């Protein structure tokens, strides 16, 4: 069962789908804190991906545990939050979303062509475009029973964030500096 107005939003999708950009946009519009999943990776994972080596499940479990802990802390405190996480497999989503009724999964969906263009245009990111095929082959799209909101990344990042806010029935934070 999902809740219409969640405490925490988990943005999922392959690398290059816009999780960080969307998370930052949502954070600005909603006034909720945003954590990028990359900040939860241990240095060994970042180094491995930097060399173009896909992570194994054994590499991912400590990372997923750290994300789940952050989500649980937000929920326990009754505080909002947004976190990005590729969450490519159902087992990963079960760990970070699972039965948490105050957490909503948002799948940022795009095809290889769009995502590939974005990855090739990125500068100074540890995830090389060469891992895109690995990401798509690992991806298990969320099933209906997961209650994910699916949003196309073919739209501008601003429209993606606006669509998420609208579909989840969220209220943007009051504008700052206006009288």
C-alpha positions, -999 to +999 in steps of 0.1 A: +000+000+000+013+034-009+006+068+007-004+097-015+016+122+005+049+105+014+075+115+039+103+102+017+106+100-021+131+075-036+141+084-072+152+053-091+165+047-126+196+039-145+227+061-144+220+092-165+182+091-160+183+124-141+180+113-105+204+139-091+190+167-112+154+158-104+163+154-067+179+188-066+149+204-084+124+187-060+144+197-030+143+233-042+106+233-050+095+214-019+120+226+006+129+189+015+165+178+020+180+157-008+207+130-006+223+116-037+228+079-034+264+083-047+272+100-013+264+067+004+289+046-017+320+035+001+352+046-017+359+011-030+327+011-049+334+045-065+369+034-074+355+002-090+329+020-111+355+046-121+375+018-137+344+008-156+338-023-135+301-030-126+293-035-090+284-070-077+255-074-053+280-079-025+293-044-032+258-029-032+244-043+001+264-019+025+254+010+002+217+000+003+218-005+040+232+031+044+204+044+022+177+024+041+191+037+074+188+073+062+152+067+051+143+051+084+158+080+103+137+105+083+105+084+088+111+079+125+116+117+130+085+124+108+107+145+085+106+147+047+134+137+024+143+128-011+170+102-020+182+090-053+191+054-058+195+034-091+175+006-073+178-015-105+166-048-090+134-056-071+155-069-042+173-036-039+139-017-038+126-042-013+155-032+010+151+006+007+113+009+001+098-024+011+068-021+034+076+015+044+042+031+040+055+066+041+080+061+013+071+065-024+091+051-053+095+072-085+109+055-115+126+079-139+122+060-172+141+066-204+154+047-233+191+039-241+193+066-267+183+095-245+202+082-214+233+075-235+234+110-249+231+123-213+259+101-201+282+111-229+276+148-221+284+145-184+317+158-171+336+147-140+313+118-130+327+085-120+302+064-139+313+060-175+289+057-204+305+023-211+284+009-181+251+018-197+245-016-212+252-032-178+227-008-162+199-017-186+206-054-185+204-053-147+173-032-146+141-049-134+114-023-140+090-019-111+059-040-112+024-026-106+025-041-071+053-018-061+031+013-066+059+033-084+051+065-100+066+062-135+078+095-151+094+098-186+127+115-186+121+127-222+107+158-207+128+187-193+141+182-157+118+210-147+088+193-161+098+159-146+100+176-111+066+193-117+050+161-128+062+143-097+049+171-074+015+171-092+010+133-094+020+128-057-003+157-047+025+176-029+026+212-020+056+233-031+073+253-004+064+289-001+086+311-023+114+328-004+121+365-005+087+375-017+064+398+002 
